Amino acid sequence: MGQKERIPQLDIYRAIAILAVLAIHATSRTLAETLDTSMFHPFLFINKFSQFAVPSFVFLSGFVLFYNYIDRPLSGKTLGKFYGRRMIYIIVPYIVFSLAYFALKMTAGHTWGLPPLELTAKLWKYLWTGTAYTHLYYVIIIIQFYVLFPLVLWCLQKVRRLAAWAPIIGLLLQWGFVLLNKYMVNHGYWKLSKGSLAITYFSYFLLGAAIAAYYPILKKWLILTREGWRTGKGPVWITLWLLWAAAGTVHVELWFNNYTKKTVINSLWYEGFSNLHALLSCIVLLQVSFLLYGAGRSLLTRLLLSIGACSFGIYLLHPALLFLYRKLPFHGGSLAYMAAIAGGWLVALLGSWLVVALAFRYVNAAWVVFGSAPQKPKPVVQCSGEQAKQM
């Protein structure tokens, strides 16, 4: 079976998720800088409520992979093409940016004088762990899912009904690891950097796999329509959105009490509400994406489609722009500070978006830095590419 029809609404999904990533990074310093001020709570809300961003991208990767491959024969040729494209359009840009951010770190820290062997070992560690800069761990996570993907695909193809249980299996695996890691670490046996391990995101990836496998059936429940309201789906959608808002708000308030009142509770509460909010966000973002796409050729829709199609390049580049922006001198009070944070978000978005779009349009070798060269755009879509399908 050939490649299935592309779902253009997913570019809007990517756009919303990348905007959340930028919100997290733009406000990353504000929590320490505004503690004990009236600005702290709003910035905390933006930062913590946006934590659904990476899980949403993991969910989308699972959805796109299984949507495209669930009905294809799992042959050596298929796998060879699968891994070949990802080696070229995901790993090569990752290495390029890791080297660039390594150079940035070394220059900013004035550490080029270290012995060559130490520099080499440091660079190798950064490449292997995705720590050349704070955001690159995501690529390491996705590579791990690419490695696991053929096995999971084989299981779901052999027993298609297993897809219905995939989200539960993902939750059990993820939470089994969370509990094991928490209590084994507490007893001093080992310490794992769980944030860079794929198993930490299994529930999102396998939720995406399940929805992809049953997409023709689930579509009428996922997409908000007048017909759906008339046939009684409205209460389900309202309940979903209320739970989503409540889970995100509780997660934020737990952190607010931790920061301001120094309350100490079991860390599993943070983990639990974060997981619940992110899982619900995966569904809510799908619904919002279809709603916005239904607006047709509105300016907002066209902009979001373009941002989403360029999201992988935006993701790779934006921390460098934020780094440079934060070198600018800041003067003023609360309003000026809030404007400066908003300015950082805008610079990260508009600057990286412009660079990526122009590079794809005018530079033939742009794929080396930002992934696959863009396809000819569909109507209202300004740029796209294989990288956008995976991010």
Helices and strands as residue ranges (DSSP letters): H 9-26, H 30-33, H 40-49, G 50-52, H 53-69, H 76-86, I 87-91, H 92-108, H 116-129, H 137-158, H 162-186, G 194-196, G 198-201, H 202-213, H 215-222, H 226-230, H 234-261, H 267-293, H 299-309, H 311-325, H 334-346, I 347-351, H 352-362, G 364-366, H 367-370, H 386-390
